[in-house]
Amino acid sequence: MEPLIVLIGITAALLIAGAAGVKRLRPWPVALRGGVAAMFMLTGTVHFVWMREELISMVPPYLPYPGFLVTLTGVLELAGALGVLWRPTVPWAAGGLSLLLIIMFPANVHYALSGLAVKPESALFPRTLMQIVFLSASLAILIYYLRHRPMRRNSNEVDTNTVRP
């Protein structure tokens, strides 16, 4: 539940700051990038502290080296969080985070159905809804930045008329 609160809270705060006059934060994709980055910084960090053992137990038993997989996904989440904040890497980072959410979904299902989940929000249905929200956010960023990337006219010239939030 905490990642969802962070995603919504940070995105809303950045949207409010944009509406209050911070021009750089005005476009909704910028605010959403900030919320997604904050959420993945949180989830990536817990791969190393606080919930590491719980995350290792979430890895389905048919996958080898659960500790390594948790470390790898934590590093990828942190890298993706930084990537959505740096304009040149936004589409790559958002695409990578979207793919990561899809790949990690079986671990969420395993966790919810294995009896390890004890909180109501950890049951399969709420967990799936949260994953859909996270995936929707990362895909919205990816789609926006793919549609609004600068067009190259030839190898040396870039179209500067494209809006670049």
Number of C-alpha atoms within 10 A of each C-alpha: 11 10 18 15 12 19 24 16 15 20 24 17 15 23 21 15 16 18 13 11 10 12 11 12 21 18 15 16 19 22 24 24 29 24 27 31 27 22 26 25 21 19 19 23 18 17 24 15 9 10 12 17 15 14 20 18 17 22 22 16 11 7 9 10 11 18 15 11 16 22 18 13 17 22 17 18 26 21 18 26 27 20 21 27 17 12 14 12 15 21 22 16 25 27 21 20 27 21 14 16 19 13 10 14 14 14 18 22 19 18 23 23 13 12 9 14 17 10 9 11 15 19 18 17 13 14 18 17 12 17 18 14 14 21 21 13 19 25 19 18 24 23 13 12 21 13 9 12 15 15 13 11 9 8 6 6 9 12 12 10 8 11 9 12 16
